[in-house]
Amino acid sequence: MPTRSDKKNQSGNGRRRRAATILDVARRAGVSTATVSRALTDADRVAAETRERVMAAIEATGYSPNATARNLRIQSTSMVLCLLPGLGHSFWNVIINAVEEVLTRAKYGVLFGDTRNDPTREAHYDCIVRTGLVDGVLLFNGRLPAADFAKLDSNFPITLISNDIPESGLPVIEIANRDASRQMTEHLIRLGHCRIAHITGPEDNIETNERRRGYMDALAAAGLPINKELIWPGEFSLAAGANVVGRFLDLGDQRPTAVFAASDEMAIGFIRAAKEAGLSVPDDVSVAGFDGIEYSAVYDPRLTTVIQPRTEMGRLGAETLVRRMAGATVERRRTRLPCTLAFRDSVAPPREPKPGPNRRRSAKTGAETTMTSL
């Protein structure tokens, strides 16, 4: 038997009446459709009395607004914004998968934004946050999207993944970049390498600075000189690694016997360009990377690298944000996860080792050794 409400919503010919529209709401509230839309998506721009009339009209007409409007009434959008410095970088894919898995289980949708470290794009995403379209932000790029973004922290959930922003006070899931870089450089020194070059990331990136410091720490501890001629700027990309091969070749007899790149993509780019120049890796030069992207294990030669626990980083970052969005307090601001050093085919003792501190001949190994971060 049809219920009273069923009969009310049927016309004389038995068909259901059309659903109420935003125009019906506007007419009943005595406002424009644009005002109705603003009341649902940008409440701060609508007077309280007007918004109350709009919401009353929605109830009276039976209008079914979209998810954003419904959630506005409970001060929630059930959406999270993930801001990355480059969606195309292979490093992020595993982290993104872990983040999406956690947030989906927690009934949140996910928006992904590529800032490209561009202030105009960052301002765009800052506007999205300020208009209340998301409940929280996962920030991957190590910089706040706009000058006033930090002010949101007192009442808006933000969590950092991979890149810390020390002055922000925001919770971060990271690794000990400096310690990991130091241990990889120490491995090269133990193999007998005394001239080790380092390809850095972007200059304004906190990971760049930490990994460079770790490289320099290991050289200093071994009594080896820190030669600025062997510190080459890069951009965490294949092209950046390939571009410094010319500098390597220009050094002639003073070429380094090993190159430690601050990312796997730069290490692979260097190897590719070195091969094109007629060099052999590791016979002519050993090459190590950082990150542990999937391609590093199958490239020829297989890349010696620092493997970051990317799945764990994404999972913990998303879980931390979910707790913050639920109003919970995060007790520990900084969570540092251990890495793994993978010793593979791209690194070997120098062909003609030179005398140097802490030198020890060692055979190549495909083993992967767990490293505890400080």
HELIX and SHEET records of a PDB file:
HELIX    1   1 ARG A    4  LYS A    8  1                                   5    
HELIX    2   2 ILE A   22  ALA A   29  1                                   8    
HELIX    3   3 THR A   33  THR A   41  1                                   9    
HELIX    4   4 ALA A   43  ARG A   45  5                                   3    
HELIX    5   5 ALA A   48  THR A   61  1                                  14    
HELIX    6   6 ALA A   67  LEU A   72  1                                   6    
HELIX    7   7 TRP A   92  ARG A  105  1                                  14    
HELIX    8   8 PRO A  119  ARG A  130  1                                  12    
HELIX    9   9 PHE A  149  SER A  154  5                                   6    
HELIX   10  10 PRO A  166  SER A  168  5                                   3    
HELIX   11  11 ASN A  177  ARG A  190  1                                  14    
HELIX   12  12 ILE A  206  ALA A  221  1                                  16    
HELIX   13  13 LYS A  228  LEU A  230  5                                   3    
HELIX   14  14 LEU A  238  ASN A  243  1                                   6    
HELIX   15  15 VAL A  245  ASP A  250  1                                   6    
HELIX   16  16 GLY A  252  GLN A  254  5                                   3    
HELIX   17  17 ASP A  264  GLU A  276  1                                  13    
HELIX   18  18 GLU A  294  ALA A  297  5                                   4    
HELIX   19  19 ARG A  310  MET A  325  1                                  16    
SHEET    1   A 6 GLY A 109  ASP A 114  0                                        
SHEET    2   A 6 MET A  79  LEU A  84  1                                        
SHEET    3   A 6 GLY A 136  LEU A 139  1                                        
SHEET    4   A 6 ILE A 158  ILE A 161  1                                        
SHEET    5   A 6 VAL A 172  ILE A 175  1                                        
SHEET    6   A 6 ARG A 334  LEU A 337  1                                        
SHEET    1   B 7 ILE A 231  TRP A 232  0                                        
SHEET    2   B 7 ILE A 196  ILE A 199  1                                        
SHEET    3   B 7 ALA A 258  ALA A 261  1                                        
SHEET    4   B 7 SER A 286  ASP A 291  1                                        
SHEET    5   B 7 THR A 304  ILE A 307  1                                        
SHEET    6   B 7 CYS A 339  ALA A 342 -1                                        
SHEET    7   B 7 GLU A 368  MET A 371 -1                                        
END                                                                             
